[in-house]
Amino acid sequence: MLSSTVKTDSWKQQKIRWDEIDRYLHGGRDFIDDAALAAAIGANRSPDPARIRDIIAKSLAIETLAIDDAAALLNVTDPDLLAEMEAAAGQIKRHVYDNRIVTFAPLYLSNHCVNNCRYCGFRRENRNIRRVTLSMDEIRRETEVLCGRIGHKRLIVVYGEHPVSDIDYMVDSIAAIYDVAVPVHQGTGRIRRVNVNAAPLCIQDLERLKTVGIGTFQVFQETYHHATYARIHPADTLKGNYQWRLYCMHRAFEAGVDDFGIGALFGLADWRFEVLGLLAHAHELERAVGIGPHTISFPRLEPAENTPFLQDARLRVADADFRKAVTVLRLAVPYTGMILTARESADTRRALMPLGITQIDASSRIGVGAYADGTADHVQDNRQQFVLGDTRSLDAVIRELAQMGTITSFCTAGYRCGRTGKRIMDLLRSGREGRFCKLNAVLTYREWLDDFASPETAAAAEPVVQREIEAIGRQQPETIDAFMAYYQRIVAGERDLYF
């Protein structure tokens, strides 16, 4: 035990590279100015309706909003103005991302962690958690269920911060996922893109992730409020270093990873402050590396095993406030993808998707090893970080989306065609990426329907497919012949054709 502790301490001492923090600071300070963000909220109270409509017009022009503009939106209370903001949010989503929702699944590979975050079920002092790190064979079995039984094409893999799941394990585990091929109804089920949610890494380690072929690299700041961050992340832990975490996306860009996602855990500090913190982070990335975040996530705190911190009702973000946060984020960073996870209930996700959500997960199990062992997805599992709110199957979610007239996309073409970084940002801002997305959404939808859909879901989805094909003919007449040739090949059993 002592030897293990010594090795872990030695590993921790080598993790943070101070030169990879200092190079980005401005006079020793980072770019989050707590006082200025708080002041913006106070200074923009009772905004004039004409000003709000001017701000909405900026959003509709796909401009990143200024901090004061976003703060004004946060202060809107008039129901009619809120309705106008929500309508604009939906319009922006359709302009930038078209009529689609991208689906993925989380795959937790290890819950060992050296940190001791007060709100997290994985914190090192939580003795109620059963610690598990999957072997490569176990990872393959999880993947076989995900791509061979459920039909997922895109995963986000999640790791604790610990020597057992360091960069060597990360690289090997991602390679193991890509190696899995499972015979399905027609063709072969595979995971086509692995996104990563992990602790902040140094440039050298990020270069290795780039080499193994990741998609989006996510690191969530948790809270942008310095004092709150320090209070809930003990100073003697790796996660206690606010700036090492804050500048991870700067390092990612240096490493050649130009597709990244940011997020905040809503319920740790004032939710309005977190919205402005996320916007400030987007501003800084645009300034420093020329591109903003590909995705923004905004999970809310959920109950976790043996984590009393989460029982404090003062930390909760009310549904109405959460709805406004989602709306303002869509307006403030109009080009970004927005992820709403199964932390939220089905009712909440149903209500918020029209406000600009672009990605959701389904058939999610967050216990380490829970896909392959068949653990019920509605129970508290002592291997998982928190409790899920939406435990519906992917088939059920796709059926509901179809009934709403929304197409589900399994597309991963952008990553493999090099539409990342500045290229994807330019396409998103102009609305041109939606043209590729519509084509690839229909092709991957057809694949999934033919290989995995229940009869009820297939019946609900068929009218959506036909409407989307008709829309392609109207909107992209120069492409329809090539598209239909691909579509017929998919129907005949070919797989993984994309534009």
C-alpha positions as semicolon CSV with decimal commas, in nm:
position;residue;x (nm);y (nm);z (nm)
1;M;0,000;0,000;0,000
2;L;0,281;0,240;0,089
3;S;0,462;0,159;-0,234
4;S;0,146;0,228;-0,434
5;T;0,098;0,562;-0,258
6;V;0,458;0,662;-0,327
7;K;0,421;0,575;-0,695
8;T;0,099;0,772;-0,720
9;D;0,256;1,075;-0,551
10;S;0,552;1,057;-0,788
11;W;0,317;1,036;-1,086
12;K;0,120;1,338;-0,964
13;Q;0,436;1,548;-0,930
14;Q;0,515;1,494;-1,297
15;K;0,171;1,568;-1,438
16;I;0,152;1,946;-1,435
17;R;0,396;2,130;-1,664
18;W;0,421;2,484;-1,535
19;D;0,575;2,609;-1,857
20;E;0,254;2,495;-2,029
21;I;0,057;2,727;-1,804
22;D;0,280;3,032;-1,778
23;R;0,315;3,073;-2,155
24;Y;-0,057;3,154;-2,186
25;L;-0,101;3,389;-1,889
26;H;-0,124;3,765;-1,916
27;G;0,088;3,927;-1,647
28;G;0,045;3,615;-1,438
29;R;-0,335;3,628;-1,465
30;D;-0,572;3,406;-1,657
31;F;-0,853;3,531;-1,881
32;I;-1,142;3,478;-1,636
33;D;-1,205;3,806;-1,455
34;D;-1,454;3,713;-1,182
35;A;-1,527;4,071;-1,084
36;A;-1,590;4,180;-1,442
37;L;-1,826;3,889;-1,514
38;A;-2,021;3,948;-1,193
39;A;-2,035;4,320;-1,267
40;A;-2,173;4,253;-1,615
41;I;-2,467;4,065;-1,466
42;G;-2,545;4,357;-1,235
43;A;-2,486;4,631;-1,492
44;N;-2,725;4,485;-1,749
45;R;-3,036;4,447;-1,536
46;S;-3,375;4,551;-1,681
47;P;-3,252;4,565;-2,043
48;D;-3,450;4,764;-2,296
49;P;-3,655;4,544;-2,535
50;A;-3,510;4,721;-2,839
51;R;-3,161;4,635;-2,720
52;I;-3,257;4,270;-2,671
53;R;-3,389;4,253;-3,026
54;D;-3,065;4,407;-3,156
55;I;-2,870;4,141;-2,967
56;I;-3,089;3,866;-3,111
57;A;-3,015;4,004;-3,460
58;K;-2,641;3,964;-3,391
59;S;-2,698;3,603;-3,292
60;L;-2,898;3,537;-3,607
61;A;-2,602;3,671;-3,804
62;I;-2,394;3,396;-3,631
63;E;-2,184;3,645;-3,435
64;T;-2,034;3,551;-3,099
65;L;-2,193;3,786;-2,849
66;A;-2,009;4,026;-2,621
67;I;-2,018;3,957;-2,247
68;D;-2,248;4,254;-2,180
69;D;-2,490;4,140;-2,450
70;A;-2,512;3,790;-2,305
71;A;-2,555;3,939;-1,957
72;A;-2,847;4,145;-2,085
73;L;-3,011;3,829;-2,223
74;L;-2,963;3,658;-1,887
75;N;-3,157;3,941;-1,723
76;V;-3,462;3,918;-1,949
77;T;-3,779;3,835;-1,754
78;D;-4,052;3,949;-1,995
79;P;-4,230;3,635;-2,126
80;D;-4,272;3,776;-2,477
81;L;-3,901;3,864;-2,506
82;L;-3,807;3,523;-2,369
83;A;-4,027;3,366;-2,635
84;E;-3,848;3,570;-2,904
85;M;-3,511;3,455;-2,768
86;E;-3,621;3,092;-2,773
87;A;-3,755;3,120;-3,126
88;A;-3,426;3,271;-3,242
89;A;-3,232;2,993;-3,068
90;G;-3,425;2,731;-3,263
91;Q;-3,380;2,924;-3,586
92;I;-3,003;2,944;-3,534
93;K;-2,981;2,572;-3,469
94;R;-3,167;2,491;-3,790
95;H;-2,955;2,735;-3,992
96;V;-2,622;2,605;-3,863
97;Y;-2,694;2,235;-3,801
98;D;-3,007;2,165;-4,003
99;N;-3,292;1,942;-3,883
100;R;-3,093;1,676;-3,700
101;I;-2,978;1,545;-3,367
102;V;-2,645;1,362;-3,340
103;T;-2,638;1,067;-3,101
104;F;-2,356;0,911;-2,905
105;A;-2,298;0,695;-2,599
106;P;-2,074;0,750;-2,299
107;L;-1,831;0,469;-2,219
108;Y;-1,675;0,490;-1,873
109;L;-1,349;0,295;-1,873
110;S;-1,211;0,363;-1,525
111;N;-1,338;0,520;-1,203
112;H;-1,007;0,528;-1,018
113;C;-0,921;0,889;-0,936
114;V;-0,654;1,071;-0,734
115;N;-0,872;1,380;-0,692
116;N;-1,112;1,455;-0,408
117;C;-1,374;1,684;-0,559
118;R;-1,651;1,743;-0,306
119;Y;-1,935;1,691;-0,555
120;C;-1,806;1,378;-0,734
121;G;-1,894;1,016;-0,665
122;F;-1,550;0,912;-0,793
123;R;-1,358;1,121;-0,537
124;R;-1,074;0,924;-0,381
125;E;-1,219;0,931;-0,026
126;N;-1,549;0,775;-0,132
127;R;-1,523;0,422;0,007
128;N;-1,869;0,329;-0,122
129;I;-1,756;0,326;-0,484
130;R;-1,630;-0,003;-0,628
131;R;-1,318;0,087;-0,820
132;V;-1,291;-0,066;-1,166
133;T;-1,056;-0,017;-1,460
134;L;-1,155;-0,220;-1,762
135;S;-0,906;-0,451;-1,932
136;M;-0,867;-0,433;-2,310
137;D;-1,080;-0,746;-2,347
138;E;-1,350;-0,592;-2,127
139;I;-1,339;-0,274;-2,337
140;R;-1,391;-0,480;-2,650
141;R;-1,692;-0,651;-2,493
142;E;-1,844;-0,316;-2,400
143;T;-1,784;-0,192;-2,753
144;E;-1,941;-0,502;-2,907
145;V;-2,265;-0,423;-2,726
146;L;-2,254;-0,056;-2,821
147;C;-2,187;-0,100;-3,193
148;G;-2,324;-0,450;-3,249
149;R;-2,641;-0,459;-3,042
150;I;-2,744;-0,094;-2,994
151;G;-2,598;0,051;-3,313
152;H;-2,389;0,342;-3,192
153;K;-2,120;0,480;-3,423
154;R;-1,979;0,750;-3,194
155;L;-1,862;0,721;-2,834
156;I;-1,729;0,953;-2,573
157;V;-1,486;0,767;-2,349
158;V;-1,449;0,882;-1,991
159;Y;-1,154;0,828;-1,757
160;G;-1,075;0,918;-1,399
161;E;-0,743;1,090;-1,331
162;H;-0,515;0,816;-1,203
163;P;-0,193;0,634;-1,300
164;V;-0,390;0,322;-1,404
165;S;-0,573;0,522;-1,674
166;D;-0,292;0,751;-1,786
167;I;-0,201;0,825;-2,147
168;D;-0,072;0,473;-2,228
169;Y;-0,403;0,323;-2,116
170;M;-0,598;0,591;-2,301
171;V;-0,419;0,526;-2,629
172;D;-0,449;0,148;-2,595
173;S;-0,817;0,163;-2,499
174;I;-0,910;0,384;-2,794
175;A;-0,720;0,154;-3,030
176;A;-0,908;-0,144;-2,881
177;I;-1,243;0,028;-2,946
178;Y;-1,155;0,100;-3,308
179;D;-1,047;-0,261;-3,351
180;V;-1,394;-0,404;-3,278
181;A;-1,605;-0,519;-3,573
182;V;-1,936;-0,697;-3,517
183;P;-2,156;-0,860;-3,786
184;V;-2,500;-0,696;-3,788
185;H;-2,811;-0,734;-4,005
186;Q;-2,630;-0,594;-4,306
187;G;-2,259;-0,525;-4,300
188;T;-2,050;-0,468;-3,990
189;G;-2,105;-0,263;-3,678
190;R;-1,810;-0,044;-3,579
191;I;-1,735;0,263;-3,374
192;R;-1,628;0,524;-3,627
193;R;-1,523;0,802;-3,394
194;V;-1,412;0,814;-3,034
195;N;-1,438;1,145;-2,852
196;V;-1,257;1,183;-2,521
197;N;-1,361;1,331;-2,186
198;A;-1,056;1,325;-1,963
199;A;-0,838;1,518;-1,724
200;P;-0,623;1,796;-1,869
201;L;-0,311;1,665;-2,041
202;C;0,026;1,804;-2,142
203;I;0,105;1,879;-2,506
204;Q;0,310;1,562;-2,550
205;D;0,023;1,341;-2,432
206;L;-0,229;1,531;-2,643
207;E;-0,011;1,465;-2,948
208;R;-0,040;1,093;-2,877
209;L;-0,420;1,118;-2,861
210;K;-0,418;1,298;-3,194
211;T;-0,217;1,014;-3,345
212;V;-0,458;0,743;-3,230
213;G;-0,743;0,923;-3,408
214;I;-0,972;1,092;-3,159
215;G;-1,259;1,319;-3,248
216;T;-1,349;1,593;-3,000
217;F;-1,137;1,634;-2,686
218;Q;-1,339;1,758;-2,389
219;V;-1,226;1,906;-2,061
220;F;-1,489;2,079;-1,847
221;Q;-1,378;2,357;-1,617
222;E;-1,656;2,251;-1,374
223;T;-1,685;2,608;-1,243
224;Y;-1,524;2,925;-1,377
225;H;-1,559;3,099;-1,040
226;H;-1,210;3,100;-0,886
227;A;-1,314;3,101;-0,520
228;T;-1,573;2,829;-0,568
229;Y;-1,327;2,621;-0,767
230;A;-1,073;2,642;-0,485
231;R;-1,333;2,553;-0,223
232;I;-1,449;2,232;-0,387
233;H;-1,120;2,112;-0,538
234;P;-0,863;2,059;-0,261
235;A;-0,535;2,240;-0,323
236;D;-0,328;1,926;-0,268
237;T;-0,489;1,752;-0,567
238;L;-0,412;1,776;-0,938
239;K;-0,753;1,918;-1,002
240;G;-0,686;2,190;-0,749
241;N;-0,486;2,373;-1,018
242;Y;-0,747;2,595;-1,187
243;Q;-0,517;2,726;-1,459
244;W;-0,378;2,386;-1,563
245;R;-0,736;2,291;-1,641
246;L;-0,837;2,626;-1,793
247;Y;-0,564;2,626;-2,057
248;C;-0,596;2,265;-2,170
249;M;-0,758;2,362;-2,499
250;H;-0,471;2,598;-2,575
251;R;-0,235;2,303;-2,532
252;A;-0,463;2,079;-2,738
253;F;-0,442;2,320;-3,029
254;E;-0,063;2,327;-3,004
255;A;-0,070;1,947;-3,014
256;G;-0,273;1,947;-3,336
257;V;-0,608;1,865;-3,171
258;D;-0,826;2,133;-3,327
259;D;-1,167;1,996;-3,230
260;F;-1,247;2,055;-2,864
261;G;-1,537;2,088;-2,627
262;I;-1,578;2,291;-2,310
263;G;-1,834;2,276;-2,032
264;A;-1,937;2,377;-1,683
265;L;-2,115;2,178;-1,414
266;F;-2,423;2,383;-1,335
267;G;-2,498;2,398;-0,964
268;L;-2,153;2,476;-0,826
269;A;-2,174;2,855;-0,861
270;D;-2,423;3,113;-0,991
271;W;-2,553;2,965;-1,316
272;R;-2,546;3,308;-1,481
273;F;-2,178;3,342;-1,398
274;E;-2,110;3,002;-1,556
275;V;-2,285;3,105;-1,878
276;L;-2,060;3,411;-1,899
277;G;-1,756;3,201;-1,807
278;L;-1,826;2,965;-2,096
279;L;-1,867;3,263;-2,328
280;A;-1,541;3,416;-2,202
281;H;-1,369;3,083;-2,271
282;A;-1,506;3,084;-2,627
283;H;-1,381;3,443;-2,672
284;E;-1,035;3,348;-2,550
285;L;-1,010;3,046;-2,779
286;E;-1,120;3,254;-3,077
287;R;-0,856;3,512;-2,985
288;A;-0,571;3,277;-2,902
289;V;-0,606;2,994;-3,154
290;G;-0,852;3,133;-3,408
291;I;-1,135;2,885;-3,345
292;G;-1,397;2,846;-3,078
293;P;-1,528;2,532;-2,911
294;H;-1,690;2,274;-3,136
295;T;-1,920;2,181;-2,848
296;I;-2,040;2,325;-2,519
297;S;-2,183;2,104;-2,244
298;F;-2,384;2,218;-1,941
299;P;-2,453;1,921;-1,715
300;R;-2,645;1,986;-1,395
301;L;-2,542;1,834;-1,063
302;E;-2,711;1,501;-1,002
303;P;-2,721;1,273;-0,695
304;A;-2,417;1,050;-0,646
305;E;-2,335;0,763;-0,412
306;N;-2,214;0,884;-0,069
307;T;-2,177;1,248;-0,177
308;P;-2,355;1,469;0,081
309;F;-2,240;1,788;-0,091
310;L;-2,504;1,727;-0,357
311;Q;-2,790;1,728;-0,110
312;D;-2,766;2,105;-0,053
313;A;-3,078;2,243;-0,220
314;R;-2,915;2,585;-0,259
315;L;-2,693;2,438;-0,529
316;R;-2,978;2,333;-0,756
317;V;-3,043;2,517;-1,082
318;A;-3,417;2,550;-1,131
319;D;-3,568;2,420;-1,454
320;A;-3,671;2,769;-1,567
321;D;-3,320;2,902;-1,508
322;F;-3,168;2,604;-1,686
323;R;-3,396;2,666;-1,983
324;K;-3,279;3,026;-2,000
325;A;-2,914;2,919;-1,971
326;V;-2,951;2,686;-2,269
327;T;-3,124;2,956;-2,471
328;V;-2,863;3,222;-2,393
329;L;-2,574;2,987;-2,470
330;R;-2,723;2,908;-2,810
331;L;-2,758;3,281;-2,881
332;A;-2,418;3,373;-2,736
333;V;-2,209;3,112;-2,923
334;P;-2,431;3,045;-3,224
335;Y;-2,187;2,825;-3,418
336;T;-2,119;2,574;-3,142
337;G;-2,269;2,229;-3,093
338;M;-2,467;2,194;-2,771
339;I;-2,478;1,867;-2,578
340;L;-2,766;1,772;-2,348
341;T;-2,693;1,443;-2,176
342;A;-2,903;1,173;-2,013
343;R;-2,830;1,331;-1,675
344;E;-3,153;1,517;-1,751
345;S;-3,495;1,354;-1,750
346;A;-3,672;1,262;-2,072
347;D;-3,921;1,544;-2,013
348;T;-3,644;1,800;-1,969
349;R;-3,460;1,685;-2,280
350;R;-3,784;1,688;-2,479
351;A;-3,852;2,046;-2,371
352;L;-3,501;2,180;-2,434
353;M;-3,411;2,020;-2,765
354;P;-3,601;2,279;-2,974
355;L;-3,388;2,555;-2,814
356;G;-3,075;2,458;-3,006
357;I;-2,952;2,121;-2,880
358;T;-2,745;1,933;-3,139
359;Q;-2,623;1,620;-2,955
360;I;-2,773;1,376;-2,706
361;D;-2,683;1,032;-2,574
362;A;-2,917;0,734;-2,544
363;S;-2,911;0,375;-2,413
364;S;-2,655;0,519;-2,174
365;R;-2,502;0,318;-1,890
366;I;-2,242;0,488;-1,680
367;G;-2,139;0,208;-1,450
368;V;-1,792;0,091;-1,551
369;G;-1,854;-0,234;-1,740
370;A;-2,235;-0,200;-1,731
371;Y;-2,304;-0,243;-2,104
372;A;-2,161;-0,593;-2,128
373;D;-2,277;-0,723;-1,790
374;G;-2,636;-0,610;-1,849
375;T;-2,669;-0,402;-1,532
376;A;-3,009;-0,237;-1,531
377;D;-2,980;0,120;-1,656
378;H;-3,223;0,266;-1,401
379;V;-3,049;0,166;-1,078
380;Q;-2,782;0,328;-0,863
381;D;-2,468;0,132;-0,941
382;N;-2,168;0,160;-0,706
383;R;-1,940;0,180;-1,010
384;Q;-2,097;0,498;-1,149
385;Q;-2,037;0,868;-1,092
386;F;-2,397;0,990;-1,058
387;V;-2,758;0,887;-1,128
388;L;-2,901;0,910;-1,480
389;G;-3,226;1,092;-1,548
390;D;-3,316;0,954;-1,893
391;T;-3,272;0,578;-1,922
392;R;-3,460;0,522;-2,248
393;S;-3,317;0,304;-2,522
394;L;-3,166;0,449;-2,837
395;D;-3,452;0,289;-3,033
396;A;-3,713;0,465;-2,818
397;V;-3,536;0,801;-2,845
398;I;-3,503;0,775;-3,222
399;R;-3,870;0,684;-3,251
400;E;-3,972;0,989;-3,048
401;L;-3,746;1,216;-3,251
402;A;-3,899;1,078;-3,571
403;Q;-4,246;1,150;-3,438
404;M;-4,125;1,509;-3,379
405;G;-4,004;1,528;-3,740
406;T;-3,635;1,523;-3,643
407;I;-3,375;1,304;-3,810
408;T;-3,114;1,124;-3,601
409;S;-2,761;1,141;-3,739
410;F;-2,478;0,896;-3,682
411;C;-2,243;1,091;-3,906
412;T;-1,871;1,102;-3,829
413;A;-1,763;1,219;-4,175
414;G;-1,642;1,563;-4,066
415;Y;-1,361;1,415;-3,857
416;R;-1,250;1,182;-4,132
417;C;-1,274;1,440;-4,412
418;G;-1,072;1,698;-4,220
419;R;-1,369;1,925;-4,152
420;T;-1,240;2,026;-3,812
421;G;-1,075;2,335;-3,665
422;K;-1,103;2,652;-3,870
423;R;-1,255;2,468;-4,162
424;I;-1,553;2,346;-3,961
425;M;-1,590;2,687;-3,792
426;D;-1,613;2,863;-4,130
427;L;-1,863;2,608;-4,259
428;L;-2,076;2,634;-3,944
429;R;-2,083;3,013;-3,941
430;S;-2,190;3,022;-4,307
431;G;-2,451;2,749;-4,270
432;R;-2,277;2,538;-4,536
433;E;-2,192;2,256;-4,296
434;G;-2,562;2,182;-4,268
435;R;-2,559;2,080;-4,636
436;F;-2,303;1,806;-4,571
437;C;-2,482;1,714;-4,251
438;K;-2,817;1,662;-4,420
439;L;-2,668;1,423;-4,676
440;N;-2,471;1,222;-4,424
441;A;-2,752;1,224;-4,169
442;V;-2,988;1,053;-4,413
443;L;-2,727;0,796;-4,517
444;T;-2,637;0,701;-4,160
445;Y;-3,003;0,708;-4,053
446;R;-3,084;0,460;-4,330
447;E;-2,801;0,237;-4,211
448;W;-2,922;0,234;-3,853
449;L;-3,286;0,182;-3,944
450;D;-3,205;-0,117;-4,164
451;D;-2,966;-0,275;-3,913
452;F;-3,115;-0,199;-3,570
453;A;-3,459;-0,036;-3,566
454;S;-3,764;-0,202;-3,416
455;P;-4,063;-0,226;-3,655
456;E;-4,236;0,057;-3,466
457;T;-3,935;0,287;-3,495
458;A;-3,878;0,201;-3,861
459;A;-4,240;0,289;-3,938
460;A;-4,214;0,622;-3,755
461;A;-3,886;0,708;-3,928
462;E;-3,978;0,634;-4,289
463;P;-4,174;0,957;-4,346
464;V;-3,879;1,152;-4,204
465;V;-3,643;0,987;-4,452
466;Q;-3,868;1,070;-4,744
467;R;-3,911;1,434;-4,635
468;E;-3,536;1,474;-4,600
469;I;-3,469;1,327;-4,944
470;E;-3,727;1,564;-5,093
471;A;-3,556;1,854;-4,913
472;I;-3,219;1,752;-5,058
473;G;-3,372;1,755;-5,406
474;R;-3,507;2,107;-5,354
475;Q;-3,210;2,256;-5,169
476;Q;-2,921;2,077;-5,340
477;P;-3,036;1,983;-5,689
478;E;-2,677;1,962;-5,808
479;T;-2,609;1,688;-5,551
480;I;-2,924;1,478;-5,561
481;D;-2,805;1,229;-5,825
482;A;-2,479;1,151;-5,642
483;F;-2,666;1,133;-5,314
484;M;-2,929;0,892;-5,447
485;A;-2,658;0,669;-5,590
486;Y;-2,504;0,646;-5,241
487;Y;-2,846;0,598;-5,084
488;Q;-2,932;0,304;-5,307
489;R;-2,597;0,144;-5,228
490;I;-2,676;0,178;-4,856
491;V;-3,017;0,018;-4,910
492;A;-2,843;-0,266;-5,094
493;G;-2,623;-0,334;-4,790
494;E;-2,310;-0,120;-4,834
495;R;-2,205;0,080;-4,529
496;D;-2,007;0,390;-4,434
497;L;-2,054;0,601;-4,747
498;Y;-2,033;0,973;-4,685
499;F;-1,982;1,318;-4,836
